[in-house]
């Protein structure tokens, strides 16, 4: 029985090979295999294939949400000048901070800033914080309000990773009401406060603070806070009921100090972006 089955399978395999080489009709020398290849090619060349109502291309074109992978639409697919006002969000405020504010000596000491670059120097007294804040409103406490899901991305580096500390992010770091990053003598940490005046520190492993990084925090109010370095999430904190960073006069702030005499350092900024809900 087994030998008979093997013989049948061999015969079928031979017939399948021969069948493909047979002419498709007595009056046409084109083989069946050639005909299949031709028909498939004609189908591939037909730019209306699958475009009929309910077919795959039609469904793709009519879908409210296209089924591409997240982040699969890249910048070179958008023509220059086509990011028009009507494409911008009605519910999110977005800005790039102008580092020329570093020249405001009422807020900063030993510092410099232009439109695209800035630095805060801690060349003064050891263990004394130098720095200040960007923007903020005087009356309604809108900027940095956690209920408006603020986020920031700051590209920066410190010049002395061994004996220098730095804070940067949303809120008043020296007032124990802030959310962001602390570069702590060579170690990158996430930092946040609650009703206790003691800072909460989260060590972010694998971050070389001696080179520039894009440091970012995303606030999802009532859900979580996410810390990112160079676009990758490095820590997620489920929302605590007592988290504190109060909106108002302090929007984005930054401070630095040196921890050992004679070991001065500079906190260098290349870009600072801020975004939050309008409503």
C-alpha positions in Angstrom: 0.0 0.0 0.0 2.8 2.4 0.9 4.7 1.7 -2.3 1.5 2.3 -4.4 1.0 5.7 -2.7 4.6 6.7 -3.4 4.2 5.8 -7.0 1.0 7.8 -7.3 2.7 10.9 -5.8 5.7 10.6 -8.2 3.3 10.3 -11.1 1.4 13.4 -10.0 4.6 15.4 -9.6 5.7 14.4 -13.1 2.3 15.3 -14.5 2.4 18.7 -12.9 5.8 19.5 -14.5 4.5 18.2 -17.9 1.2 20.0 -17.6 2.9 23.4 -17.2 4.8 22.8 -20.4 1.8 21.8 -22.4 0.3 24.2 -24.9 -2.9 25.8 -23.7 -4.7 24.8 -26.9 -4.0 22.9 -30.1 -4.0 26.1 -32.2 -1.8 28.2 -29.8 1.8 27.2 -29.0 1.9 29.3 -25.8 2.3 26.9 -22.9 0.1 27.0 -19.8 3.0 28.1 -17.7 3.8 31.0 -20.1 0.1 32.0 -20.1 0.0 32.1 -16.3 3.1 34.3 -16.3 1.7 36.6 -18.9 -1.6 37.0 -17.2 0.0 37.8 -13.8 2.3 40.4 -15.5 -0.7 42.0 -17.2 -2.4 42.2 -13.8 0.6 43.8 -12.2 0.8 46.4 -15.0 -2.9 47.3 -14.7 -3.1 50.5 -12.6 -6.8 50.0 -12.0 -6.4 46.5 -10.4 -8.1 46.2 -7.0 -9.5 49.7 -7.4 -13.1 48.7 -7.8 -15.7 49.4 -5.2 -15.0 47.4 -2.1 -11.7 46.1 -3.3 -8.4 46.6 -1.4 -7.1 49.8 -3.0 -10.6 51.4 -2.8 -10.9 50.5 0.8 -7.4 51.9 1.6 -8.2 55.2 -0.2 -11.6 55.6 1.5 -10.4 54.7 5.1 -10.5 57.6 7.6 -7.3 56.1 9.2 -4.7 54.6 6.9 -3.2 51.4 8.0 0.5 52.5 7.8 2.9 51.9 10.7 3.3 54.6 13.2 6.0 57.2 12.2 6.1 55.7 8.6 5.3 59.0 6.9 8.7 60.7 6.8 9.7 64.3 6.3 10.9 63.9 2.7 7.3 62.9 1.7 6.1 66.4 2.6 6.8 69.1 0.0 8.7 72.2 1.2 6.3 74.9 2.3 3.3 72.6 2.7 3.0 72.6 6.4 0.4 75.3 6.4 -1.4 77.0 9.2 -4.6 74.9 8.8 -2.5 71.8 9.5 -1.3 73.1 12.9 -3.1 72.0 16.0 -6.1 74.0 17.4 -5.6 72.6 20.9 -1.8 72.6 21.4 0.6 75.5 21.9 4.1 75.0 20.5 7.2 77.2 20.6 11.0 77.1 20.4 12.5 79.1 23.2 14.9 82.0 22.2 18.1 81.6 24.2 18.6 85.4 24.1 16.7 85.4 27.4 20.0 84.2 28.9 21.1 87.8 28.6 18.5 88.9 31.2 20.8 89.3 34.2 17.8 89.6 36.5 17.2 85.9 36.0 20.6 84.5 35.0 24.2 85.1 36.1 27.4 84.4 34.1 25.3 83.4 31.1 25.0 84.0 27.4 22.3 83.3 24.8 21.3 84.0 21.3 18.4 82.8 19.1 19.9 79.3 18.5 22.4 78.7 21.3 22.8 79.4 25.0 24.8 78.6 28.1 24.7 79.0 31.9 28.0 79.2 33.6 28.5 78.3 37.3 31.8 80.0 37.6 30.7 81.7 40.9 30.5 80.3 44.4 30.8 76.5 44.9 27.4 74.8 45.5 25.5 77.9 44.5 22.8 77.5 41.8 23.0 79.7 38.8 20.2 79.9 36.3 16.6 81.0 35.9 13.5 80.5 33.9 11.9 81.2 30.5 8.6 82.9 30.2 5.6 82.2 32.3 2.4 84.3 32.7 1.7 86.7 35.5 -1.9 86.1 36.4 -3.6 82.9 35.1 -0.9 80.3 35.8 -1.3 78.7 32.4 2.3 77.7 31.3 3.4 74.4 32.8 -0.1 73.6 34.1 -0.1 69.8 34.5 -3.8 69.6 33.5 -2.8 71.0 30.0 -0.4 68.1 29.4 2.8 70.1 29.0 5.8 68.5 27.3 9.3 69.8 26.5 12.4 68.7 24.6 15.7 70.2 25.5 19.0 69.4 23.7 21.9 70.2 26.0 25.2 69.0 27.6 27.3 69.9 30.6 31.0 70.7 30.2 32.1 69.1 33.5 30.2 65.9 34.1 32.2 64.9 37.2 31.8 67.9 39.4 28.7 69.7 37.9 25.0 69.4 38.6 22.2 70.7 36.5 18.4 70.9 36.6 16.2 71.6 33.6 12.5 71.2 32.8 9.0 72.5 33.8 8.5 74.5 36.9 10.7 75.9 39.7 13.4 73.5 40.7 14.7 75.7 43.5 11.1 76.0 44.8 10.5 72.3 45.0 7.8 72.3 42.4 9.1 71.0 39.1 9.4 68.1 36.7 12.3 67.3 34.5 15.9 66.1 34.6 18.8 66.4 36.9 22.4 65.7 35.7 24.0 64.7 39.0 27.8 64.5 38.9 27.9 62.3 35.8 24.6 60.5 36.2 21.3 61.4 34.4 18.2 61.3 36.5 14.6 62.1 36.2 13.3 64.4 39.0 9.9 65.3 40.3 8.3 66.6 43.5 5.2 65.9 45.5 3.8 67.4 48.7 7.0 66.4 50.4 9.8 69.0 49.7 12.3 66.2 49.1 12.9 65.6 45.4 12.2 62.2 43.9 15.1 61.0 41.7 15.0 58.3 39.1 18.3 57.0 37.8 18.3 56.8 34.0 20.9 54.2 33.1 22.9 54.1 29.9 23.0 57.9 29.4 26.4 59.4 28.7 26.0 63.0 30.1 29.3 64.1 28.5 27.7 64.3 25.1 24.6 66.2 23.9 21.2 64.5 24.2 17.6 65.3 23.5 16.0 65.2 26.9 12.2 65.2 26.9 9.3 64.8 29.3 5.7 64.0 28.2 2.9 64.6 30.6 -0.3 62.6 30.2 -2.3 64.2 33.0 -3.8 61.8 35.5 -2.2 58.8 33.7 1.6 58.9 33.6 4.8 61.0 33.1 7.3 59.7 30.6 11.0 60.6 30.4 12.7 60.2 27.1 16.3 60.5 26.0 16.9 60.9 22.2 13.4 59.8 21.5 13.4 56.6 23.5 11.3 56.2 26.7 13.7 55.6 29.6 11.2 55.7 32.4 7.4 55.8 33.0 5.9 57.0 36.2 2.2 56.2 36.8 0.4 59.3 37.9 0.7 60.0 41.6 -2.1 62.0 43.1 0.3 64.3 44.9 2.7 65.3 42.0 3.5 69.0 42.1 4.7 71.3 39.4 2.7 74.5 39.4 2.1 76.5 36.3 2.7 80.2 36.2 5.6 82.5 36.2 8.0 79.6 35.8 7.6 77.9 32.4 10.8 76.2 31.5 13.7 76.6 34.0 17.3 75.6 34.1 20.0 75.8 36.8 23.5 74.5 37.3 26.2 74.6 40.0 29.7 73.1 40.6 30.2 70.9 43.6 33.9 71.1 44.1 36.0 74.3 44.4 37.9 75.1 41.2 35.8 72.7 39.1 33.6 75.1 37.2 31.2 74.0 34.5 28.8 75.2 31.8 25.3 74.0 30.9 25.1 74.4 27.1 21.8 74.5 25.3 21.3 73.8 21.6 17.5 73.7 21.4 14.5 74.0 23.8 11.0 73.2 22.6 7.8 73.5 24.7 4.3 72.4 24.0 1.0 72.2 25.9 -2.8 72.3 25.5 -4.5 75.6 24.9 -7.7 74.4 26.6 
